[in-house]
Amino acid sequence: MTEDPGGMTLWGHLEELRKRLLYSLIALVVGMIVAVIFSDFLLALISLPIGGFENLLSIQVTENLSVYFRITMLGGFILALPFILLQLIFFVSPGLKKTERLWLFRAIPLATLLFCGGVLFAYFVMLPTAIPFLVEFPGPEVLPKWRDYVSFVTNLLFWIGISFETPLIMFVLAKLGIISAKGLLKQWRYAVIFIAVIAAVATPTPDPVNMALLMAPLLLLYLLGILLASFARKGKD
């Protein structure tokens, strides 16, 4: 069987991937168990932007159960994120140099903080402006279904959290020599257009105010990514 430069066969890579996925799944389950302990608090927290449970409807028999599972899964993922990232680094580390592995290990706290920062930004900045706009839009009175509302909120929190990982992704790509800070600076116009498209897709409302609220931090994160990319290639370019 074909071997890579590190001496591991294709079957060895698949076995390593299976092991890392298994460990990540175990971490997610443990995180969900911890989230279950605080489930009442999490449910109340999720309903707060729309004014509490009294402004929501639960119609189907299984609706409360599916919402409970979805919220605890998001909470479990946030708690397990550092360990999941650690497993990812363990999987790719055999093909990296020692200094590159050290950089990745040091990036785990930053990745966790960036994701949590995105979740907090979505919850405290975007939802308070988006929910009133959607609920008070001209037309019949809006009483959202509990499951639809939670799906909307958790999707927003998750994807905004992921988008806040942009600087770290740029740093890793620069560290691998795929991109450079100079190249990113030269392409800033395309970056602004790309960020505007992301903001338009991710923003839950079509008004330009909410779009600008998301574009501003994404642009700052892009600049932070350029700064990190320059550090990543320092002494090499």
KAKA-V910838 format. One record per pair of residues at least 12 apart in sequence whose ideal C-beta (glycine too) atoms are under 7 Angstrom apart, sorted by the first residue. I is the first residue (numbers start at 1). J is the second residue. D is the distance in Angstrom with one decimal. If there is no record, write none. Layout:
I	J	D
I	J	D
This chain:
6	94	4.7
6	95	6.4
8	94	6.5
16	91	6.0
17	91	6.3
20	87	4.3
20	90	6.2
20	91	4.7
23	87	5.2
24	84	4.6
24	87	4.9
27	80	4.0
27	83	4.2
27	84	6.0
28	76	5.4
28	77	6.2
28	80	4.8
30	80	6.8
31	76	3.3
31	77	6.6
31	79	3.6
31	80	3.8
32	72	4.9
32	73	6.0
32	76	3.3
34	79	5.7
35	72	4.3
35	75	3.3
35	76	4.8
35	79	6.7
36	72	5.4
39	68	6.5
39	72	6.0
42	71	5.2
42	75	5.6
43	71	6.3
46	71	6.0
46	150	6.0
46	153	5.8
49	127	4.2
49	128	6.2
49	131	4.9
50	131	5.4
50	135	6.9
50	144	7.0
50	149	6.5
55	143	6.8
56	144	5.9
56	146	4.7
56	149	5.8
57	143	5.2
57	145	5.5
57	146	6.4
58	146	4.3
59	145	6.1
63	146	5.7
63	147	4.8
66	147	5.8
67	146	5.6
67	147	5.4
67	150	4.7
70	150	5.9
70	151	7.0
70	154	5.8
71	150	6.5
71	154	6.9
74	154	5.1
74	157	6.8
74	158	6.5
78	116	6.8
78	119	7.0
81	112	5.4
81	115	6.1
82	108	5.4
82	112	5.0
85	108	5.0
85	111	5.5
86	108	6.1
89	104	4.7
89	105	6.3
100	175	6.2
103	175	6.1
107	168	5.8
110	168	6.0
111	165	6.2
111	168	5.3
114	164	4.6
114	165	5.4
114	167	6.9
114	168	6.1
115	161	4.3
115	164	6.2
115	165	6.2
117	164	5.5
118	160	4.5
118	161	3.8
118	163	6.2
118	164	3.1
119	157	4.9
119	160	6.8
119	161	4.4
121	160	6.4
121	217	6.2
122	156	5.3
122	157	5.0
122	160	3.9
123	157	6.3
125	213	5.9
126	156	6.7
126	160	7.0
126	210	6.5
126	213	6.1
126	214	6.7
127	153	6.8
129	209	6.8
129	210	5.6
129	213	6.6
130	204	4.5
130	205	5.0
130	210	5.6
133	205	4.8
133	207	6.3
134	204	6.9
134	205	6.1
152	204	6.8
156	204	6.0
159	202	5.8
160	202	6.6
163	198	6.7
163	202	6.8
163	218	6.5
164	221	6.3
166	221	4.9
166	222	6.6
166	225	5.6
167	221	5.2
167	224	4.4
167	225	3.8
167	228	5.4
170	225	3.4
170	228	6.3
170	229	5.2
171	225	6.8
171	228	3.9
171	229	6.0
171	232	5.2
174	229	3.6
174	232	3.9
174	233	5.4
175	232	4.3
179	229	6.4
180	229	6.5
180	233	5.8
180	237	6.3
181	226	5.1
181	229	4.3
181	230	3.8
181	233	6.6
184	226	4.8
184	229	6.1
185	226	6.1
191	222	5.5
195	215	5.8
195	218	4.7
195	219	6.0
195	222	6.6
196	215	6.3
198	218	6.7
199	211	4.9
199	214	4.3
199	215	4.6
199	218	6.5
202	214	6.3
